[in-house]
Amino acid sequence: MGTKLHVGNLPSSATEDDLLAKFGQFGTVESAEIIKGKRTRDSRSSGLVRMASDLEARAAINRLNFSQYGDLTITVSVIKEEDAA
């Protein structure tokens, strides 16, 4: 089932392929999604990434949380499954 991560403060230019490449450095990415507004379909500056294992997710958090993505500093944190429901 993997570990789901929230990625915050993404630049509007970020794509799902970018997230796959960035997080793929730390293991298997099961899915990557840019969160978009319902009406405009514009980026909401955040995304969801599901890593195959908790170990891979922790490695991604340790390296990418508070790292630079373009001109912005992103945040990466675990989403507890009960929070996502």
N, C-alpha and C positions, 0 to 999 in steps of 0.2 A: 504494500500500500504506500510506502514511502513517507517522507516527511515534507510537509507543506510549509513554504516560506513566503513571507510578505516582503516585498521590495518596495521601499518608499523613496520619494523624492527623485523619481526618474525624470530625465529630460523628455520633452515632448517628441523628440526625434527617436527615442528608443523603440526598438521593434522586438517582437517575440524571438526572431532569429538572433538578435543581439543577446537576449537573456540566455538562450540556449548555449551560445558560444561562451559567454562569460561564466555561467555556472557549470558548464560542461568541463571546465578545467579541474573541477573538484570531484567529478564522478558522473554517474548517469542521471541525466535530467529526464524525468518521465513526462513532464509537461511544463510549458511556460506560457503565460498569458499576460498581456497588457490590459489593465482595467480601463474600460472606456465608458464615457457618459452614455446614458440611455438614449437621449435625444440627439446629441450632436455627434456621438461616436468618436469624440476627441479623447485623447489620452487623459486619464485622471492622475497622472504622475505617479502611478504605482502599478505593481504587478504581482503575480503569483507564480511561484516556481515550486514544482514538486520534485524533490531529489529521491533517488531510489532507496537510500538508507539514511539513518540518523547520523552515522559517522560522516558520510559525504555532506550532509546538510550542515553539520557542525564545522567542517572544514571550510565550507563556503561562507558561513557566518563569520568565522574567525578572520578570513582574508578580506571579505567584501564589505562587512558592516563598517560604516563611516569611511568608505573609500571614495575616491573621485570617479565620477562617471560624467565625462565632459566637464562642464563647469560646475557641476553640482556634487554634493556629498550625499551618497545614498545610505539608506538604512536597510538592514536585513535582519529579520527575526522569524522565529518559529511561530506558526499558527497552530494552536491546540485545536484538535478536531472538534471539541465541544464548542469552541469559539466560532468555528466556521458554520455551524448548524443554524 
